[in-house]
Amino acid sequence: MSPIAPALTALTRRIAELTARLGHTVDVGDLDVTDRAGLLDLAEPGLWSPNRACRLFPAADGWIAVNLAREEDRELVPAWLEGDCGDDAWAAIARVAPERTSAKLLKQAILLGLPVARVGEVVERRLEPPSWRLGKPGLVAPARRLRVLDLSALWAGPLCGAVLAALGADVVKVESTRRPDPTRATMPGFFNRLNGQKRELQLDLAATAAQARLREEIAAADVVITSVRPRALASLGLSVEWIFEENPCLTWVAISGYGWGEGTAARVAFGDDAAAAGGLVRWTHDREPRFLGDALSDPVTGLAAAAGALDGVIAGGGVLIDAAMARCAAAAASVSGVPVAP
């Protein structure tokens, strides 16, 4: 059984309640989107995450999780550690991290955009993410078919979109032709589970015409799902202010690593390091953390984001749903009874 089963069960029930109010009850279990077992070569969790992209290291004053899932992240390690790493980035981290405080390691990682977390740094007990009133509510639970624009990638955001598609919403998955969703190539079967009920829109987002088309789509949507940092939106000429000025009744689901607020929005995170940040780990008798499963922050964030989106729609929109992966992981750890650090 999944170590976060109680959290997933609670969110599944909440989604069933909310979708029933909108006319069609969605059973998340029927979607088969909360587990990648059998679709990816996964090892037993330990100091390494099951996909072997993330590893736990002791720092001078605690433990950190470092995720090097992308080649660009590996290239940043010498700058992060301020020295030559040779051919083995992992060995260099193991050598340097115990000599530095977690605060110093985190500060430099955040500046570089490297996904690094201090184990247990985030505490949260509420599964559903907070929302911020930035527009104005419109009609409650619109009678027409919901229009959803899914700009997210990987797992959590597309999972949120899959729930809304199962509800019967018209969900459009937008992909950049220059940077398509990596899951399409790495796990086509899982990609289809997450996105098979969505329409597709391929855009070259570096082109002026494509950016204009994207703005038109956002202005016409009931729900928008994103999984990027504010500066990525800014590069497309988008801002929170513009979005809610053009579409004041929008429900915007902003999935991020640590939250949309000032001081956290710049941080990068993926499923495994975000899980560690939320304390979603087990502790050995020697007081060392170990991963509990595969990218556990992703499915719980996806379901929490979906519940938040449904709440926003029922309330008439005009809100930003602040779905932070580390906070969702911390809430899942709390609800599921995962022991805190000894």
C-alpha positions in Angstrom: 0.0 0.0 0.0 1.2 3.5 -0.8 2.6 5.3 2.2 0.4 8.3 1.3 -2.8 6.2 0.8 -4.7 8.0 3.6 -4.0 11.4 1.9 -4.9 10.1 -1.6 -8.1 8.5 -0.2 -9.2 11.8 1.5 -8.6 13.8 -1.7 -10.3 11.2 -3.8 -13.4 11.5 -1.7 -13.3 15.3 -1.8 -13.0 15.3 -5.5 -16.0 12.9 -5.8 -18.1 15.3 -3.6 -17.1 18.4 -5.6 -17.6 16.8 -9.0 -21.0 15.5 -7.9 -22.0 19.1 -7.2 -21.1 19.9 -10.8 -23.2 17.1 -12.2 -20.8 14.2 -12.8 -19.1 12.2 -10.0 -15.4 11.5 -10.8 -13.8 8.4 -9.3 -10.1 9.1 -9.3 -9.3 5.4 -9.0 -10.8 4.8 -12.4 -8.3 7.1 -14.0 -5.2 5.1 -12.8 -3.1 8.2 -12.6 -1.6 8.2 -9.1 1.0 5.5 -9.6 3.7 4.9 -12.2 4.5 1.4 -11.2 5.1 -0.9 -14.2 5.5 2.1 -16.5 9.0 3.2 -15.4 12.1 1.3 -14.3 12.0 1.9 -10.6 14.3 0.6 -7.9 13.6 0.3 -4.1 13.5 3.7 -2.4 16.4 4.4 0.0 19.1 7.1 -0.1 18.2 7.3 -3.8 14.8 7.9 -5.1 13.3 5.0 -7.1 14.0 6.6 -10.4 17.6 7.3 -9.3 17.4 11.0 -10.2 17.3 12.3 -6.6 19.6 11.5 -3.6 19.7 12.4 0.1 23.0 13.8 1.5 24.1 14.8 5.0 24.9 18.5 5.3 26.8 20.0 8.2 23.5 20.6 10.1 21.0 18.1 8.7 20.0 16.4 5.5 19.3 17.7 2.0 17.8 16.2 -1.2 19.4 16.9 -4.5 17.5 16.2 -7.8 19.6 16.0 -11.0 16.9 14.7 -13.3 17.8 17.1 -16.1 21.2 17.4 -17.9 21.0 21.2 -17.3 20.9 20.5 -13.5 24.1 18.4 -13.7 25.8 21.2 -15.5 25.0 23.6 -12.6 26.7 21.4 -9.9 30.2 22.9 -10.3 28.8 26.5 -9.9 26.7 25.3 -6.9 29.6 23.7 -5.2 32.0 26.4 -6.3 34.6 24.1 -7.7 35.5 21.4 -10.2 33.4 18.3 -9.8 35.3 16.0 -12.2 33.2 13.4 -14.0 31.0 12.4 -11.0 28.7 15.1 -9.8 27.2 12.8 -7.1 30.6 12.0 -5.6 31.4 15.7 -5.5 28.2 16.5 -3.7 28.9 13.7 -1.2 32.3 15.2 -0.5 31.3 18.9 -0.2 27.8 18.9 1.3 28.9 17.6 4.8 31.2 20.6 5.1 28.5 23.2 4.5 25.3 24.2 6.2 22.0 23.4 4.6 21.2 27.1 4.6 24.3 27.9 2.5 23.6 25.0 0.1 20.0 26.0 -0.3 20.7 29.7 -0.9 23.1 29.0 -3.7 20.8 26.3 -5.2 17.9 28.7 -5.3 20.0 31.4 -7.0 21.0 28.9 -9.7 17.5 27.3 -10.1 18.7 23.9 -8.9 16.2 21.6 -7.2 17.6 21.1 -3.7 15.6 20.8 -0.5 16.3 20.5 3.2 14.6 17.4 4.5 11.5 18.4 6.6 11.8 22.2 6.0 8.1 22.6 5.2 5.3 21.9 7.6 1.6 21.8 6.6 -1.5 19.9 7.7 -4.2 21.0 5.3 -4.4 19.0 2.1 -6.3 21.4 0.0 -4.1 24.3 -1.2 -4.9 27.9 -0.2 -6.5 30.3 -2.7 -6.1 34.0 -3.2 -9.0 36.2 -4.4 -7.4 38.2 -7.3 -10.4 38.7 -9.6 -14.1 38.6 -9.0 -16.5 35.7 -8.8 -18.9 35.1 -11.7 -21.8 32.6 -12.0 -21.5 29.7 -9.6 -21.0 26.3 -11.3 -21.6 27.4 -14.9 -24.2 25.4 -16.8 -22.1 25.3 -19.9 -19.2 23.0 -20.4 -16.1 24.2 -18.6 -13.2 25.4 -20.7 -9.8 24.4 -19.3 -6.4 25.4 -20.5 -3.7 23.0 -19.3 -0.2 24.6 -19.7 1.4 22.2 -17.3 3.8 19.3 -17.9 5.1 16.1 -16.2 2.7 14.7 -13.6 1.0 16.9 -11.0 -0.5 19.5 -13.4 -1.6 17.0 -16.1 -3.2 14.9 -13.3 -5.2 17.9 -12.3 -6.3 18.4 -15.9 -7.2 14.7 -16.2 -9.6 15.0 -13.3 -11.3 18.0 -15.0 -11.4 16.1 -18.3 -13.1 13.2 -16.6 -15.7 15.6 -15.2 -16.5 16.4 -18.9 -14.6 19.7 -19.2 -13.2 20.7 -22.6 -9.5 20.5 -21.6 -6.9 21.8 -24.1 -3.3 20.7 -23.4 -0.9 23.4 -24.7 2.6 22.3 -25.5 5.6 24.3 -26.6 6.9 22.9 -29.9 10.4 23.8 -28.6 10.0 22.2 -25.2 7.3 19.5 -25.3 6.1 17.7 -22.2 9.0 15.2 -21.5 6.5 12.5 -20.4 5.3 12.2 -24.0 8.6 10.6 -24.9 9.7 8.9 -21.7 6.4 7.3 -20.7 4.0 7.4 -23.6 1.5 5.1 -21.8 1.4 7.2 -18.7 1.2 10.4 -20.9 -1.9 9.0 -22.5 -3.5 8.2 -19.1 -2.9 11.8 -18.1 -3.8 13.5 -21.3 -5.8 11.1 -23.5 -9.1 12.9 -22.9 -7.7 16.4 -23.8 -7.4 18.3 -27.0 -3.9 19.3 -28.1 -2.6 22.7 -29.1 1.0 22.9 -30.2 2.5 26.4 -30.2 5.9 27.9 -30.9 5.8 30.1 -27.8 8.9 32.0 -29.0 6.7 33.4 -31.8 4.7 36.6 -31.4 1.6 35.1 -33.1 1.7 32.1 -30.8 2.0 34.2 -27.7 -1.0 36.2 -28.9 -3.0 33.0 -29.4 -2.1 31.9 -25.9 -3.3 35.1 -24.4 -6.6 34.7 -26.3 -7.0 31.1 -24.9 -6.3 32.3 -21.4 -8.8 35.1 -21.7 -11.5 32.7 -22.8 -10.9 29.9 -20.2 -12.7 29.0 -17.0 -9.7 27.3 -15.6 -6.0 27.6 -16.4 -3.4 25.1 -15.0 0.3 26.1 -14.9 3.4 24.5 -13.5 6.0 27.2 -14.2 7.6 30.0 -12.2 6.4 33.6 -12.6 9.5 34.6 -14.6 8.6 32.0 -17.2 5.1 33.6 -17.6 6.8 37.0 -17.8 8.9 35.9 -20.7 5.6 35.3 -22.6 4.3 38.7 -21.7 2.0 37.4 -19.0 1.5 38.5 -15.4 -0.9 37.8 -12.6 -2.3 41.3 -13.0 -2.9 41.0 -16.7 -4.5 37.5 -16.4 -7.1 38.6 -13.9 -7.7 41.9 -15.6 -8.5 40.1 -18.9 -10.3 37.2 -17.2 -11.5 38.3 -13.7 -13.7 35.2 -13.2 -10.8 32.8 -14.0 -9.8 29.9 -11.7 -6.0 29.7 -12.1 -4.3 26.6 -10.6 -0.6 27.6 -10.1 1.4 24.5 -9.3 4.9 25.3 -8.0 7.6 23.9 -5.8 7.1 26.0 -2.7 4.3 28.4 -3.4 3.5 31.5 -5.5 4.4 34.0 -2.8 7.4 36.3 -2.7 10.5 34.5 -1.5 9.3 31.1 -2.6 8.1 31.5 -6.2 11.6 31.3 -7.6 12.4 27.9 -6.2 12.5 24.8 -8.4 11.2 21.4 -7.3 10.3 18.0 -8.6 8.4 15.2 -7.0 11.1 13.5 -5.0 12.9 16.6 -3.6 9.6 18.2 -2.8 8.5 15.1 -0.9 11.7 15.3 1.1 11.1 19.0 1.8 7.7 18.1 3.2 9.2 15.4 5.5 7.6 12.6 3.4 10.5 10.2 4.2 11.1 7.4 6.7 13.9 7.6 9.4 16.3 4.8 10.2 17.4 3.8 13.7 20.5 5.8 13.0 18.4 8.9 12.3 19.0 9.0 8.6 16.2 9.7 6.1 15.2 7.4 3.3 12.8 8.0 0.4 9.4 6.3 0.9 8.3 6.0 -2.8 8.3 7.3 -6.3 7.9 11.1 -6.6 5.2 11.0 -3.9 4.6 14.8 -4.0 3.3 14.6 -7.6 0.1 12.6 -7.2 -0.9 14.3 -3.9 -0.3 17.7 -5.4 -2.2 16.8 -8.6 -5.3 15.7 -6.6 -5.0 18.6 -4.2 -4.8 21.0 -7.1 -7.9 19.4 -8.7 -9.9 19.8 -5.5 -8.8 23.4 -5.3 -9.8 24.0 -8.9 -13.2 22.5 -8.3 -13.7 24.6 -5.2 -12.8 27.7 -7.2 -15.2 26.9 -10.0 -18.0 26.2 -7.7 -17.4 29.5 -5.9 -17.5 31.4 -9.3 -13.8 31.8 -10.0 -11.7 34.9 -9.6 -9.1 33.0 -7.6 -5.5 31.7 -7.8 -5.1 28.2 -6.3 -1.6 28.1 -4.8 -0.7 24.4 -5.1 2.8 24.1 -3.7 4.3 20.6 -4.1 6.4 20.8 -0.8 3.3 21.9 1.1 1.2 19.2 -0.3 3.8 16.6 0.6 4.0 17.9 4.1 0.2 17.7 4.4 0.2 14.2 3.0 2.9 13.2 5.6 0.7 14.7 8.4 -2.6 13.1 7.2 -0.9 9.7 6.5 0.8 9.6 9.9 4.4 9.6 8.6 6.7 10.0 11.6 8.6 13.4 11.8 12.3 13.6 12.1 13.6 12.0 15.4 
